[in-house]
Amino acid sequence: MTMTNGRPQAMRSLGRIGLWGAPGCGKTTFLASLNIAVSRSAAQELMIFGVDDASTTFLVENTARLTSDRQFPDATQTGSQYSWVLRMETQVPERRMFRRQTTATVPLELNLDLLDEPGRVFRDVPQEPAPAAAGGGGGDLGFDDDEDTPADAGLGIPMADEENVMDQLASCDGLLLLFDPTREWEGGDAFNYFQGTLLRIAQRRMIGQATPGGRLPHYVAVCATKFDNPDVYRRAKNRGYRSFSVEDPYMFPRVPDELAEKFFVELVRQSERGNADLVANALRRYFEPDRVRFFVTSAIGFFKSHKAARFQEADFMNIVRQQDGSFQIRGAIHPINVVEPLVWLGQSLAASDRWRAS
Amino acid sequence: MSPADSRPGPCPVCGHPAGRTQACAECGWTLRTALRPGPVTARLRADFDQRLSAARRRFDARAAALVSADPGRLAPWIRGGTPDIAEWAAAVRDAAGVAGGAVGEGPAYTTLTTALRGLADGAEIVIVEIGPEGIGVTRAAVDRRGTPLLRSDQPAAPWTVLLPMLSACDDERLFQLAGGIAGLDRDLLSRYLANVVPSGAVPAGTAGETMVICQPAGWRILEDAARHVAEGIAGATLVRVAGRPGERSGMTGSLRARMPLLRGYGVVVATIAPATGAVTLGTRPLFKPGDVQGAESVLTLRRAPGDRDATTLAVAVDGGAPPPSGQAVIDGAGLDVVSLHEMPLPGEPVYRVRAVLDAPGRVRFTEPRGVTPLARPWSEVIAAIPRRVDVRPGPVDLVCALELGGDREQVNRRRDLVRDLLERLAGEYQQPDWLRAGLLGCTDHVFAPGEEKRKVVRRQPLGDPADALLALANFRGDGIRYADAAPLEDLLHEARRMLASSRAEGRSARLLLVAGRRAHPRVLGLDKVQPCPFGCDWQQLVRGLAESGVSVVTVADTMPGRAARNGFWADVGRAGLHALPDTSAREVGADLGVSLRPGQRIGVPLSA
């Protein structure tokens, strides 16, 4: 941090954030709603823009897709990297006269390099790609939990590419771990997409650590997605995790950050099929506790009729199942806790930079 | 000279014993005058003979005129030759006068039927008919239906047996009976007449009443016989009837046919209680007491909607005892059926029958054609009448609501069912305003910005079924926009509005719902089905319809699974739930209560 005339200056921080989660947990939708989330944020200083054309195009196209077309973005077929700048404000300590220390709010530019990989990359047991069938069509590669389109069939991830993904994740400064509780209830395979990746990250970062006994240095924002799903929402409501913000004119429900971890643990415990409860244990074991934070998120948020002043308990589902089985977004997008994990990651990384600099 | 020879001779005109009077006590012929001097000249004798002949002719002509209007028929027995025109006219006048005080057959039948009507149960009246053929005795009673029961313990006694001195020749005997008795021994005649009762030809005493009928009144021997019989039976009533009997067998012979009904007859009809469908039997008056042979009656009757089989026309005594309380259907004991007929039901729901009274206990239906006697007993007819039926009488408001979302063929199948039902009912409810039909159709809610509040229900108000049929052609299908539910709750909401006033107007309210998907809920539930954008609550609407007395039948494209049958479909279709491929307009109509259910045939007409 640069001091000028004794006052802290604006900061820049470069953070590589890796997106991590099972297929269909909503990684691409999460990113796609980011621009909308920033636009709706009460923090007027918050803004986001792309560093390159591809990144800007992603924001533009997916914002339109979500709002105008009311469609979900296509599932990620191949790995992509987006570079955005998230401009926000952060609190920094300020030394005043007579050794008084206060905090000052300074602008912060967080450069985000986001890696979005297909969910199947994170599967515990990498799958060898099947031989391509005649005519280019693919058979079932066993990725039955992969919600990628049928066009994916036959497109197995080469072993070498998976290793690259793991290398990149391990080298990230922050991780955005997306966890879909509904998928866990249905398939019980969340842990399958977690523990293998975690161990590979650990292998890459912890071997040869200068100080034995340390933990992974990453900041991890754990996002339980699809809070707008009636099953997730009702669990939060019935178990007392739901609250409302007085600053929200639409009174959309949310789970406060301080309760998010507890809610997350409850959500995973309710899965009778998998071992998702091990995810929380592993997070505490492998990462510094103060570097892991939980959020309960929804990329598209709850439905609110334009004729209603606020959230209506009787009718809040913001997706509509179409005749062909696909889902369409019903109303306006009101993302919940989409930008907040990135803000936390950015501020945490910036604070970490200051510490290192000092 | 014997004592008999010393008795005065009979009157030369009428044959009455002359006695010592100046003139005949019976005919007034001068029997004695004062002695006159001088011989009886030829001229005097001729004059006497002429006057005697004329008096005899007059006496005999009057009897002949009583028997026949033809002066020549009995001329051989008219003493003094054939009467001339003036004499015959005078004889006819005299004949009319001798029956003075007699009653006509009509009043006589009235007297007789009045006496019969007043009989206690089991009592009888003895009718002694004294007529040209002889004396007949008939015991008459009436059964509980008022039908006369007649029996004769002995054949009628002919005059040739009762009065052997009468001629064996029919015409001469009639002449004698009517009053041509100048040649008869009066004393002998009187002794025989006085012996009619003692001889047993007529019962001397009965436990009940005795009525002596003398017909034709004015016939000398008949009158004398009737008087002797009436005087010889205690308490007997003498009825003198003018004119010859219409039937050879006398009044009693035609009594059965000519007797007026003592009790009215009615056609047995069924009444269906609007609220419960309970069937009760009653009668519609067909003939009233006093109706006589030949009386005609026309009744307008109705058949139950959908009933096309033959029906039973049961004629029963009208105004019988009411059914025992608590019995929905009168059993055979309560209705006294006189005759049974089978009638093919006409195509029209309301039809006319015409009946003719042939005699007490005999009714013949002349309209419509094809009415035949029913061979089965009334007890079998009664046993087949259901105690309650689902079809309800009275005017009906019917709303047919159908889901228009789906592929064209499926929507067409739903419309076909509605069309079949309306066409069927239009033929059954032909009275104006008896059936009002309305239509509702829904397309899908669209869950997209700016479209959620779009009205999705198309409406054809209650009115003539023909209008509904025409409008149905325009209720075309639309694509499905939301797979998991259809705006059936909107249909229920509109249907409730359309049928809101039916009950107050005295009309049955019915709703048919034909759909493939369930309704949208009011709030988002665990099944994640999108709630109705208008906030319609199908459960509340179903309750409201039930409280308003609206009967609802649902037809689903396919029979829902067990869970669904216990949920939405069962809740809505409380009067019936069918699968579209397996049902018919007839079945649906039966469940709606607008058409007779197979197996619930009443078998007798309904009161129009």
Interface residues (C-beta under 8 A of the other chain):
Chain A: R70 P230 D231 R234 S305 H306 K307 E313 A314 D315 F316 M317 V320 R321 Q322 Q323 G325 Q328 R330 G331 A332
Chain B: F447 A448 P449 E452 K453 G479 I480 R481 Y482 A483 D484 R522 V523 L524 L526 K528 Q530 P531 P533 G535
